[in-house]
């Protein structure tokens, strides 16, 4: 299974959640609401989940093995970092274009 697209849907400045991402596999299956989290001095991903009646959460979809999770996490975090760089470049361009 190959990751064919990653879309960073929303970026956050405040709090541990830094982005919400959608990932497409083999151009056939999209998984939405993958979260990029920054905590304990590192980035990691949290898969989409739903709240149970007992106030616990259960993943709706998740990687089956550590190797695939690592590959997915690395790809998503790389896409997040690229989106951050793009946002910074846009902000710099807008600042330069603003009249003083």
N, CA, C and O atoms as a GROMACS GRO file, in nm:
protein
  400
    1UNK      N    1   0.085  -0.118   0.000
    1UNK     CA    2   0.000   0.000   0.000
    1UNK      C    3   0.089   0.123   0.000
    1UNK      O    4   0.180   0.136   0.082
    2UNK      N    5   0.061   0.213  -0.093
    2UNK     CA    6   0.141   0.334  -0.108
    2UNK      C    7   0.059   0.457  -0.071
    2UNK      O    8  -0.061   0.464  -0.098
    3UNK      N    9   0.125   0.552  -0.008
    3UNK     CA   10   0.062   0.682   0.017
    3UNK      C   11   0.072   0.760  -0.113
    3UNK      O   12   0.182   0.786  -0.162
    4UNK      N   13  -0.042   0.799  -0.169
    4UNK     CA   14  -0.041   0.870  -0.296
    4UNK      C   15  -0.069   1.019  -0.281
    4UNK      O   16  -0.046   1.096  -0.374
    5UNK      N   17  -0.120   1.061  -0.164
    5UNK     CA   18  -0.145   1.203  -0.142
    5UNK      C   19  -0.159   1.231   0.006
    5UNK      O   20  -0.215   1.151   0.081
    6UNK      N   21  -0.108   1.344   0.047
    6UNK     CA   22  -0.127   1.393   0.183
    6UNK      C   23  -0.167   1.539   0.173
    6UNK      O   24  -0.095   1.620   0.114
    7UNK      N   25  -0.281   1.573   0.230
    7UNK     CA   26  -0.329   1.711   0.231
    7UNK      C   27  -0.334   1.760   0.375
    7UNK      O   28  -0.404   1.702   0.458
    8UNK      N   29  -0.261   1.866   0.403
    8UNK     CA   30  -0.268   1.929   0.535
    8UNK      C   31  -0.389   2.022   0.530
    8UNK      O   32  -0.388   2.124   0.462
    9UNK      N   33  -0.492   1.985   0.603
    9UNK     CA   34  -0.620   2.056   0.596
    9UNK      C   35  -0.622   2.183   0.682
    9UNK      O   36  -0.681   2.284   0.643
   10UNK      N   37  -0.558   2.176   0.798
   10UNK     CA   38  -0.560   2.291   0.889
   10UNK      C   39  -0.435   2.290   0.974
   10UNK      O   40  -0.390   2.185   1.020
   11UNK      N   41  -0.377   2.408   0.995
   11UNK     CA   42  -0.261   2.427   1.082
   11UNK      C   43  -0.305   2.501   1.208
   11UNK      O   44  -0.393   2.588   1.202
   12UNK      N   45  -0.244   2.467   1.320
   12UNK     CA   46  -0.274   2.533   1.448
   12UNK      C   47  -0.145   2.587   1.508
   12UNK      O   48  -0.041   2.520   1.506
   13UNK      N   49  -0.151   2.709   1.564
   13UNK     CA   50  -0.036   2.768   1.630
   13UNK      C   51  -0.033   2.734   1.779
   13UNK      O   52   0.074   2.710   1.836
   14UNK      N   53  -0.148   2.731   1.841
   14UNK     CA   54  -0.159   2.712   1.986
   14UNK      C   55  -0.187   2.566   2.020
   14UNK      O   56  -0.251   2.494   1.944
   15UNK      N   57  -0.139   2.524   2.137
   15UNK     CA   58  -0.169   2.391   2.188
   15UNK      C   59  -0.086   2.282   2.124
   15UNK      O   60  -0.008   2.307   2.032
   16UNK      N   61  -0.103   2.159   2.173
   16UNK     CA   62  -0.022   2.047   2.122
   16UNK      C   63  -0.064   1.998   1.983
   16UNK      O   64   0.019   1.944   1.910
   17UNK      N   65  -0.191   2.016   1.945
   17UNK     CA   66  -0.233   1.974   1.812
   17UNK      C   67  -0.186   2.078   1.711
   17UNK      O   68  -0.222   2.195   1.720
   18UNK      N   69  -0.106   2.033   1.614
   18UNK     CA   70  -0.044   2.125   1.518
   18UNK      C   71  -0.109   2.122   1.381
   18UNK      O   72  -0.100   2.220   1.307
   19UNK      N   73  -0.175   2.011   1.345
   19UNK     CA   74  -0.237   2.004   1.213
   19UNK      C   75  -0.340   1.892   1.208
   19UNK      O   76  -0.336   1.797   1.287
   20UNK      N   77  -0.432   1.906   1.112
   20UNK     CA   78  -0.524   1.799   1.078
   20UNK      C   79  -0.497   1.767   0.931
   20UNK      O   80  -0.490   1.856   0.847
   21UNK      N   81  -0.482   1.638   0.903
   21UNK     CA   82  -0.433   1.592   0.774
   21UNK      C   83  -0.525   1.485   0.717
   21UNK      O   84  -0.586   1.408   0.792
   22UNK      N   85  -0.535   1.480   0.583
   22UNK     CA   86  -0.600   1.369   0.514
   22UNK      C   87  -0.494   1.295   0.434
   22UNK      O   88  -0.408   1.357   0.372
   23UNK      N   89  -0.501   1.162   0.435
   23UNK     CA   90  -0.404   1.078   0.365
   23UNK      C   91  -0.478   0.988   0.267
   23UNK      O   92  -0.578   0.926   0.303
   24UNK      N   93  -0.430   0.982   0.143
   24UNK     CA   94  -0.488   0.893   0.043
   24UNK      C   95  -0.391   0.780   0.014
   24UNK      O   96  -0.271   0.801  -0.003
   25UNK      N   97  -0.445   0.658   0.009
   25UNK     CA   98  -0.366   0.538  -0.016
   25UNK      C   99  -0.404   0.480  -0.152
   25UNK      O  100  -0.522   0.461  -0.182
   26UNK      N  101  -0.303   0.451  -0.233
   26UNK     CA  102  -0.321   0.389  -0.365
   26UNK      C  103  -0.422   0.463  -0.451
   26UNK      O  104  -0.482   0.404  -0.541
   27UNK      N  105  -0.442   0.591  -0.426
   27UNK     CA  106  -0.539   0.667  -0.503
   27UNK      C  107  -0.681   0.614  -0.491
   27UNK      O  108  -0.767   0.646  -0.572
   28UNK      N  109  -0.706   0.532  -0.387
   28UNK     CA  110  -0.833   0.462  -0.374
   28UNK      C  111  -0.903   0.482  -0.240
   28UNK      O  112  -1.026   0.473  -0.232
   29UNK      N  113  -0.828   0.510  -0.135
   29UNK     CA  114  -0.884   0.517   0.000
   29UNK      C  115  -0.832   0.641   0.070
   29UNK      O  116  -0.711   0.662   0.078
   30UNK      N  117  -0.923   0.724   0.121
   30UNK     CA  118  -0.883   0.845   0.193
   30UNK      C  119  -0.914   0.828   0.341
   30UNK      O  120  -1.021   0.780   0.378
   31UNK      N  121  -0.818   0.866   0.424
   31UNK     CA  122  -0.837   0.866   0.570
   31UNK      C  123  -0.826   1.012   0.614
   31UNK      O  124  -0.722   1.076   0.597
   32UNK      N  125  -0.934   1.063   0.672
   32UNK     CA  126  -0.940   1.203   0.715
   32UNK      C  127  -0.918   1.212   0.866
   32UNK      O  128  -0.930   1.114   0.938
   33UNK      N  129  -0.885   1.333   0.911
   33UNK     CA  130  -0.873   1.365   1.053
   33UNK      C  131  -0.757   1.296   1.124
   33UNK      O  132  -0.767   1.262   1.242
   34UNK      N  133  -0.647   1.275   1.052
   34UNK     CA  134  -0.523   1.232   1.117
   34UNK      C  135  -0.464   1.358   1.180
   34UNK      O  136  -0.451   1.460   1.112
   35UNK      N  137  -0.429   1.352   1.307
   35UNK     CA  138  -0.380   1.470   1.378
   35UNK      C  139  -0.229   1.464   1.396
   35UNK      O  140  -0.174   1.359   1.427
   36UNK      N  141  -0.164   1.578   1.376
   36UNK     CA  142  -0.022   1.592   1.406
   36UNK      C  143  -0.014   1.660   1.542
   36UNK      O  144  -0.068   1.768   1.562
   37UNK      N  145   0.054   1.594   1.635
   37UNK     CA  146   0.065   1.639   1.774
   37UNK      C  147   0.212   1.665   1.807
   37UNK      O  148   0.300   1.591   1.764
   38UNK      N  149   0.236   1.772   1.882
   38UNK     CA  150   0.371   1.798   1.935
   38UNK      C  151   0.363   1.794   2.086
   38UNK      O  152   0.299   1.878   2.149
   39UNK      N  153   0.428   1.694   2.144
   39UNK     CA  154   0.429   1.679   2.290
   39UNK      C  155   0.558   1.607   2.329
   39UNK      O  156   0.612   1.527   2.254
   40UNK      N  157   0.604   1.638   2.448
   40UNK     CA  158   0.727   1.578   2.499
   40UNK      C  159   0.843   1.594   2.401
   40UNK      O  160   0.923   1.503   2.380
   41UNK      N  161   0.850   1.713   2.341
   41UNK     CA  162   0.960   1.751   2.251
   41UNK      C  163   0.969   1.667   2.125
   41UNK      O  164   1.077   1.652   2.069
   42UNK      N  165   0.856   1.612   2.078
   42UNK     CA  166   0.858   1.540   1.951
   42UNK      C  167   0.722   1.544   1.884
   42UNK      O  168   0.619   1.566   1.949
   43UNK      N  169   0.723   1.522   1.753
   43UNK     CA  170   0.600   1.514   1.675
   43UNK      C  171   0.558   1.368   1.662
   43UNK      O  172   0.642   1.279   1.653
   44UNK      N  173   0.428   1.345   1.662
   44UNK     CA  174   0.373   1.214   1.633
   44UNK      C  175   0.233   1.232   1.578
   44UNK      O  176   0.178   1.342   1.583
   45UNK      N  177   0.175   1.124   1.525
   45UNK     CA  178   0.041   1.133   1.469
   45UNK      C  179  -0.057   1.057   1.557
   45UNK      O  180  -0.022   0.962   1.627
   46UNK      N  181  -0.182   1.102   1.551
   46UNK     CA  182  -0.292   1.034   1.620
   46UNK      C  183  -0.396   1.004   1.513
   46UNK      O  184  -0.438   1.093   1.438
   47UNK      N  185  -0.438   0.879   1.508
   47UNK     CA  186  -0.533   0.837   1.406
   47UNK      C  187  -0.674   0.883   1.444
   47UNK      O  188  -0.701   0.913   1.560
   48UNK      N  189  -0.764   0.888   1.345
   48UNK     CA  190  -0.903   0.929   1.374
   48UNK      C  191  -0.967   0.835   1.475
   48UNK      O  192  -0.945   0.714   1.470
   49UNK      N  193  -1.045   0.891   1.565
   49UNK     CA  194  -1.108   0.808   1.668
   49UNK      C  195  -1.248   0.858   1.697
   49UNK      O  196  -1.290   0.964   1.651
   50UNK      N  197  -1.319   0.778   1.774
   50UNK     CA  198  -1.454   0.817   1.815
   50UNK      C  199  -1.466   0.796   1.965
   50UNK      O  200  -1.402   0.707   2.022
   51UNK      N  201  -1.547   0.878   2.026
   51UNK     CA  202  -1.566   0.870   2.171
   51UNK      C  203  -1.670   0.763   2.204
   51UNK      O  204  -1.778   0.759   2.145
   52UNK      N  205  -1.636   0.677   2.299
   52UNK     CA  206  -1.726   0.572   2.345
   52UNK      C  207  -1.817   0.625   2.456
   52UNK      O  208  -1.787   0.729   2.515
   53UNK      N  209  -1.927   0.555   2.485
   53UNK     CA  210  -2.016   0.600   2.592
   53UNK      C  211  -1.947   0.614   2.729
   53UNK      O  212  -1.991   0.693   2.813
   54UNK      N  213  -1.839   0.539   2.751
   54UNK     CA  214  -1.768   0.546   2.879
   54UNK      C  215  -1.659   0.654   2.880
   54UNK      O  216  -1.572   0.653   2.966
   55UNK      N  217  -1.664   0.747   2.782
   55UNK     CA  218  -1.571   0.859   2.769
   55UNK      C  219  -1.428   0.819   2.732
   55UNK      O  220  -1.337   0.900   2.745
   56UNK      N  221  -1.408   0.696   2.686
   56UNK     CA  222  -1.279   0.657   2.630
   56UNK      C  223  -1.287   0.676   2.478
   56UNK      O  224  -1.395   0.697   2.423
   57UNK      N  225  -1.173   0.669   2.413
   57UNK     CA  226  -1.169   0.685   2.268
   57UNK      C  227  -1.119   0.557   2.204
   57UNK      O  228  -1.037   0.485   2.260
   58UNK      N  229  -1.171   0.528   2.084
   58UNK     CA  230  -1.131   0.410   2.009
   58UNK      C  231  -1.098   0.454   1.866
   58UNK      O  232  -1.175   0.525   1.802
   59UNK      N  233  -0.979   0.411   1.817
   59UNK     CA  234  -0.940   0.443   1.680
   59UNK      C  235  -1.039   0.384   1.582
   59UNK      O  236  -1.084   0.270   1.597
   60UNK      N  237  -1.074   0.463   1.481
   60UNK     CA  238  -1.162   0.415   1.375
   60UNK      C  239  -1.079   0.336   1.273
   60UNK      O  240  -1.125   0.235   1.220
   61UNK      N  241  -0.959   0.383   1.248
   61UNK     CA  242  -0.866   0.319   1.155
   61UNK      C  243  -0.727   0.334   1.215
   61UNK      O  244  -0.697   0.435   1.278
   62UNK      N  245  -0.642   0.234   1.195
   62UNK     CA  246  -0.506   0.243   1.250
   62UNK      C  247  -0.414   0.147   1.177
   62UNK      O  248  -0.458   0.046   1.122
   63UNK      N  249  -0.284   0.178   1.177
   63UNK     CA  250  -0.186   0.087   1.118
   63UNK      C  251  -0.180  -0.043   1.199
   63UNK      O  252  -0.197  -0.042   1.321
   64UNK      N  253  -0.155  -0.154   1.130
   64UNK     CA  254  -0.150  -0.284   1.196
   64UNK      C  255  -0.012  -0.314   1.255
   64UNK      O  256  -0.002  -0.383   1.356
   65UNK      N  257   0.093  -0.261   1.192
   65UNK     CA  258   0.226  -0.293   1.245
   65UNK      C  259   0.312  -0.167   1.259
   65UNK      O  260   0.282  -0.062   1.202
   66UNK      N  261   0.418  -0.181   1.336
   66UNK     CA  262   0.505  -0.067   1.367
   66UNK      C  263   0.576  -0.014   1.243
   66UNK      O  264   0.598   0.107   1.232
   67UNK      N  265   0.611  -0.100   1.150
   67UNK     CA  266   0.681  -0.057   1.029
   67UNK      C  267   0.592   0.038   0.947
   67UNK      O  268   0.638   0.143   0.903
   68UNK      N  269   0.467   0.000   0.926
   68UNK     CA  270   0.378   0.086   0.849
   68UNK      C  271   0.346   0.215   0.925
   68UNK      O  272   0.339   0.322   0.865
   69UNK      N  273   0.327   0.205   1.057
   69UNK     CA  274   0.302   0.325   1.138
   69UNK      C  275   0.418   0.422   1.124
   69UNK      O  276   0.398   0.542   1.108
   70UNK      N  277   0.540   0.371   1.131
   70UNK     CA  278   0.658   0.457   1.118
   70UNK      C  279   0.664   0.527   0.984
   70UNK      O  280   0.694   0.646   0.976
   71UNK      N  281   0.636   0.452   0.878
   71UNK     CA  282   0.636   0.511   0.743
   71UNK      C  283   0.526   0.615   0.730
   71UNK      O  284   0.549   0.722   0.673
   72UNK      N  285   0.407   0.586   0.781
   72UNK     CA  286   0.296   0.680   0.775
   72UNK      C  287   0.327   0.806   0.856
   72UNK      O  288   0.306   0.917   0.809
   73UNK      N  289   0.378   0.787   0.976
   73UNK     CA  290   0.412   0.901   1.061
   73UNK      C  291   0.518   0.990   0.997
   73UNK      O  292   0.505   1.112   0.998
   74UNK      N  293   0.621   0.929   0.942
   74UNK     CA  294   0.728   1.006   0.877
   74UNK      C  295   0.673   1.086   0.758
   74UNK      O  296   0.708   1.203   0.740
   75UNK      N  297   0.588   1.024   0.678
   75UNK     CA  298   0.531   1.091   0.561
   75UNK      C  299   0.440   1.207   0.602
   75UNK      O  300   0.447   1.315   0.543
   76UNK      N  301   0.356   1.185   0.701
   76UNK     CA  302   0.262   1.289   0.745
   76UNK      C  303   0.339   1.406   0.807
   76UNK      O  304   0.308   1.522   0.779
   77UNK      N  305   0.436   1.377   0.890
   77UNK     CA  306   0.513   1.485   0.956
   77UNK      C  307   0.594   1.563   0.852
   77UNK      O  308   0.608   1.685   0.864
   78UNK      N  309   0.646   1.495   0.751
   78UNK     CA  310   0.718   1.566   0.642
   78UNK      C  311   0.623   1.659   0.567
   78UNK      O  312   0.660   1.772   0.535
   79UNK      N  313   0.501   1.612   0.540
   79UNK     CA  314   0.402   1.697   0.472
   79UNK      C  315   0.365   1.816   0.559
   79UNK      O  316   0.347   1.927   0.509
   80UNK      N  317   0.354   1.794   0.690
   80UNK     CA  318   0.324   1.904   0.784
   80UNK      C  319   0.436   2.007   0.781
   80UNK      O  320   0.410   2.128   0.773
   81UNK      N  321   0.560   1.962   0.788
   81UNK     CA  322   0.673   2.054   0.786
   81UNK      C  323   0.678   2.133   0.655
   81UNK      O  324   0.710   2.252   0.656
   82UNK      N  325   0.647   2.069   0.543
   82UNK     CA  326   0.644   2.140   0.414
   82UNK      C  327   0.532   2.244   0.414
   82UNK      O  328   0.550   2.353   0.361
   83UNK      N  329   0.417   2.210   0.472
   83UNK     CA  330   0.306   2.306   0.479
   83UNK      C  331   0.343   2.425   0.567
   83UNK      O  332   0.305   2.538   0.536
   84UNK      N  333   0.417   2.401   0.675
   84UNK     CA  334   0.463   2.511   0.761
   84UNK      C  335   0.556   2.604   0.683
   84UNK      O  336   0.542   2.726   0.690
   85UNK      N  337   0.650   2.546   0.609
   85UNK     CA  338   0.743   2.626   0.530
   85UNK      C  339   0.667   2.709   0.426
   85UNK      O  340   0.697   2.827   0.405
   86UNK      N  341   0.570   2.647   0.360
   86UNK     CA  342   0.490   2.717   0.260
   86UNK      C  343   0.413   2.832   0.324
   86UNK      O  344   0.406   2.941   0.268
   87UNK      N  345   0.354   2.808   0.440
   87UNK     CA  346   0.279   2.914   0.510
   87UNK      C  347   0.373   3.028   0.549
   87UNK      O  348   0.334   3.145   0.540
   88UNK      N  349   0.495   2.995   0.592
   88UNK     CA  350   0.591   3.099   0.630
   88UNK      C  351   0.632   3.182   0.509
   88UNK      O  352   0.645   3.304   0.517
   89UNK      N  353   0.653   3.115   0.395
   89UNK     CA  354   0.689   3.186   0.273
   89UNK      C  355   0.576   3.280   0.230
   89UNK      O  356   0.602   3.393   0.188
   90UNK      N  357   0.453   3.235   0.239
   90UNK     CA  358   0.339   3.318   0.202
   90UNK      C  359   0.331   3.439   0.296
   90UNK      O  360   0.307   3.551   0.251
   91UNK      N  361   0.351   3.416   0.425
   91UNK     CA  362   0.347   3.526   0.522
   91UNK      C  363   0.458   3.626   0.494
   91UNK      O  364   0.436   3.747   0.504
   92UNK      N  365   0.578   3.577   0.460
   92UNK     CA  366   0.689   3.668   0.428
   92UNK      C  367   0.658   3.750   0.303
   92UNK      O  368   0.688   3.869   0.299
   93UNK      N  369   0.600   3.687   0.203
   93UNK     CA  370   0.565   3.756   0.079
   93UNK      C  371   0.460   3.864   0.105
   93UNK      O  372   0.469   3.974   0.051
   94UNK      N  373   0.363   3.832   0.188
   94UNK     CA  374   0.258   3.930   0.220
   94UNK      C  375   0.314   4.047   0.300
   94UNK      O  376   0.274   4.162   0.279
   95UNK      N  377   0.409   4.019   0.391
   95UNK     CA  378   0.472   4.127   0.468
   95UNK      C  379   0.548   4.221   0.378
   95UNK      O  380   0.538   4.343   0.393
   96UNK      N  381   0.624   4.167   0.283
   96UNK     CA  382   0.705   4.248   0.193
   96UNK      C  383   0.614   4.331   0.103
   96UNK      O  384   0.647   4.445   0.070
   97UNK      N  385   0.500   4.276   0.064
   97UNK     CA  386   0.410   4.346  -0.026
   97UNK      C  387   0.324   4.451   0.042
   97UNK      O  388   0.263   4.534  -0.026
   98UNK      N  389   0.317   4.451   0.176
   98UNK     CA  390   0.234   4.548   0.248
   98UNK      C  391   0.297   4.687   0.242
   98UNK      O  392   0.418   4.701   0.261
   99UNK      N  393   0.217   4.790   0.214
   99UNK     CA  394   0.271   4.927   0.216
   99UNK      C  395   0.303   4.970   0.360
   99UNK      O  396   0.234   4.932   0.454
  100UNK      N  397   0.407   5.049   0.374
  100UNK     CA  398   0.450   5.094   0.507
  100UNK      C  399   0.383   5.222   0.546
  100UNK      O  400   0.407   5.275   0.654
   0.00000   0.00000   0.00000
